[in-house]
Amino acid sequence: MISNEIQDKFWILNQLPLGIFILDQDMRIQFWNRIMHDWTEMDQKQVLGQSLLHLYPEIDQPRFVPRIRAVLDGGPPAVFSSHLHECFIRISTRDGDTRQQNTTVVPVRIKIKASSCRLALVTIQDVTELNRRIIEHRKVRDQVVEELNKRKVIEERLRREKSFVSKVLDTVDALVVLLDKEGKLLHFNRACERLSGYSFAELQSTNIGAQLISPRDTDYLEFFFSKNLQDMPVHHENFWVTKSWEKKLIAWSNCILDDEDGNPEYVLGTGIDITEQRRMQERIEHMAMHDGLTGLPNRNLLQDRLEVAIAGSSRTGKKIGLLFLDLDGFKAINDNYGHKSGDELLKEVSRRLKQTVRASDTIARFGGDEFVVLLPDINSLQDAKKVAQNISREVSQPYSIQSCEHKLGVSIGISIYPDDAHNPEDLLRLADMAMYRVKKGSNQSECPR
Amino acid sequence: MLNELHKDALTEIINIGVGQAGNSLNAMLAMHVELSVPEIRVLQMEQAQEELSLLNTSSLASVVLRFSGPVPGKAALLFPPESALNLVTLLVQEEPGDLDLDSMRSAALTEIGNIVLNSVLGNFANFLHMDLEYSLPDFMFESSIHDLLEQDIAENGYAVILAKAHFRVSEHSIAGDILLLFGISSMEELSRLLEIVVREQSGQ
């Protein structure tokens, strides 16, 4: 029996995880391994010597038989792929599906009693699971590729939008900064760079307070950042110190950007440099409230201060003195020596007046050669008289203007709040009248009421 | 080297093999595949490399079968990309559906290679009365011509037999070329065996 020889030679094939059987020249089964037994539930004894075509008629097709025949005739091995022929012989899995098979038919030659004999070794690999995995793998891969493509499209759109936004941000003149909730700088537009002299790269990821914000304003800012951006004002002003140590006043509008959970995440600030505007405003205000020649407060400012002093005095219970001054002899000097000398003289008078009174007192020029001195916080008329005496003494000292010596006198009228009147207009009027009486009298510098 | 008579004999042997391959394909596909070999050339290694250098840049699929025995060597079937695609669509007629195209493509080409090479080599061995031992077919994708031509066993007179085969399926208006490549390690032995066949046929 050749079968015995074959069993001796090929028993090892029982150990392989492949379905293996051997055909003789008549395509009769001469070996049937353990896996074939498992798959077909037929053991070797049942199939040995049986014709393969008899057992599995589906093989009797032109795509199988001639190629197996060629192998038995000594030709090269034949392969049958599961992708082209779903299976070689129909075997079901435990779930009832047909096993997909990759099959190879290889010629083998054995010697039996000095004569050589050609056989075909058929090896069946069950690729059902493998193919399933490949398909799954491909599906996953396709999904990933699709996902990546989608993401690419989105990223491209975002990139374009971002470049548009940053172009807009760089074109506008307004300052635009984006800060995270620690105050770190995330965006700093071109206008910011131009104004501060710093490039974004120099400040990127540093704290906004570290270099840019004037030390005076940092505490104020840190307060908001320490409180997780709560109570961050919508509008505020602060100073930037530029790279060239200039101070710039900036008016900010702030907007808090929240994360998905509604917690504050970023601060978007847009600002305008109002340094120049503020300076101009202050100059205009100063001009409206001061005398151009001497720099002393004018009538308007004195009026304000007098009102403030009255309000203060009603709290403290103290008195206010108002001295109305009119220079004696000024007109003559002005007429004889010219306006320039007159102006110089007025400036010198202002200086002396300032030296004579307390810092909390206000000296105002009322135009021409008239001055008013406001003395808040005095106890009595006596205090005011004392100041009037001091002023009179100082103003009467000789003046040296453009190498000429001049002498002036001063007439001073006094009114006291609340003794004489309760409102600014009446106090001024009374002091003016008192001064007028002094002047009409003996040119003396004291004469209240 | 081979003389004209030897070459004629070899051409005929290969032609018969290719013809049989055509029959096998017909049987398998249940359609008429015409396979013909208009041209066979025997080249030195260097010439072959030059000849095939044009193919070197394209993504070449190939099936390789190694054989040993009196005339050891290697046979390869090369599918230029378009031909490969045509053949795969021919073989896999149903909608790809859940099947994986890459695996299907390699499986389909491997089997075509297996059928064609088996017929040609089977004939070759039969005619020359040789017993050859064969490897299983190897499918290679994007392998270089140089790798294909390289021979493991370098004996005297190594040469390359290059056959251009043309296939045509009228029903599907599909046509293309495939290249059949034999790297023969012992041309001396081959010419000796061809000589015997030539003499037999001429009745000497």
Boltz contact constraints between the chains, C-beta under 6 A:
constraints:
  - contact:
      token1: [A, 62]
      token2: [B, 27]
      max_distance: 6.0
  - contact:
      token1: [A, 63]
      token2: [B, 27]
      max_distance: 6.0
  - contact:
      token1: [A, 63]
      token2: [B, 28]
      max_distance: 6.0
  - contact:
      token1: [A, 70]
      token2: [B, 122]
      max_distance: 6.0
  - contact:
      token1: [A, 75]
      token2: [B, 118]
      max_distance: 6.0
  - contact:
      token1: [A, 75]
      token2: [B, 122]
      max_distance: 6.0
  - contact:
      token1: [A, 76]
      token2: [B, 65]
      max_distance: 6.0
  - contact:
      token1: [A, 76]
      token2: [B, 118]
      max_distance: 6.0
  - contact:
      token1: [A, 76]
      token2: [B, 121]
      max_distance: 6.0
  - contact:
      token1: [A, 76]
      token2: [B, 134]
      max_distance: 6.0
  - contact:
      token1: [A, 77]
      token2: [B, 134]
      max_distance: 6.0
  - contact:
      token1: [A, 77]
      token2: [B, 136]
      max_distance: 6.0
  - contact:
      token1: [A, 79]
      token2: [B, 114]
      max_distance: 6.0
  - contact:
      token1: [A, 79]
      token2: [B, 137]
      max_distance: 6.0
  - contact:
      token1: [A, 81]
      token2: [B, 107]
      max_distance: 6.0
  - contact:
      token1: [A, 81]
      token2: [B, 111]
      max_distance: 6.0
  - contact:
      token1: [A, 83]
      token2: [B, 104]
      max_distance: 6.0
  - contact:
      token1: [A, 83]
      token2: [B, 107]
      max_distance: 6.0
  - contact:
      token1: [A, 84]
      token2: [B, 111]
      max_distance: 6.0
  - contact:
      token1: [A, 134]
      token2: [B, 100]
      max_distance: 6.0
  - contact:
      token1: [A, 134]
      token2: [B, 103]
      max_distance: 6.0
  - contact:
      token1: [A, 135]
      token2: [B, 98]
      max_distance: 6.0
  - contact:
      token1: [A, 135]
      token2: [B, 100]
      max_distance: 6.0
  - contact:
      token1: [A, 138]
      token2: [B, 100]
      max_distance: 6.0
